[in-house]
């Protein structure tokens, strides 16, 4: 089973995967200590521009992938808004208690979830897994036995999905009937889980033996089919993030959308 989404490569695809991973990880950690919703709002605007015009995917794909982000934003923000604590009450009915403090905390939580989700999508949509693992071996000095093991595991996922579909069709052809309720769910799990788990164990064992035969467990210097390095695109990506961080900080102080600067 082959799952592929067509896209047009952009300059974001040419960034070194390890550099992109480390840069976005540092940005993730830094944003954890930001409690100004205005800053997060301006950050989102810049990331959305990169997401819409820098990933190279079709608008339909971009829109479909963005739907879960919208759901996460609404669920995380409304939970805090409806059931948070505060002193300035805006609305109260039963368990629902909306206060000024809970409203801005909910907005902050939703914006933070949106930022993290957009950054994750930006990385996932512009990074090929093969290039990522090759880069970790070359730039981050990850041992090949670990990198190739991860690549083999990723390649197994579509095979497991295909086997699941084949098994489901085979059971349907044989006219297998299930009980109702919890017992029926248990029967389905038993019929599907055991064959899929057994096949996965056999396949993993064969891959491990093959890697052992090709001396992936040795620490000898290996050659690579793909050679990745640093380019001007890496510097451009870093400068864009730094400039936008400064821009977001200045705008969050000069052009405030929310009348709060710290929602802790």
VENPE-V604254 format. One line per field, one symbol per residue. phi: phi as a letter, one per 20 degrees, with the letter a starting at -180 (. if undefined). A space follows every 10 residues. Layout:
BEGIN
phi = ???
END
This chain:
BEGIN
phi = .ddbcfbdgc fffefggfff fffffffgff ffeecdffff ffffffffff ffddenefff fffffffgff ffffffffff ffcedrdefd bbbmffbecf ffffffffff ffffffffff ffffedcegf fffffffeee lffgffffff ffffffffff ffffffffff ffffmfddfe mfffffffff feffffffff ffffffffff fffemfeeef fdecfdddbe cfffffffff ffffffffff ffeecfedfc dbdf
END
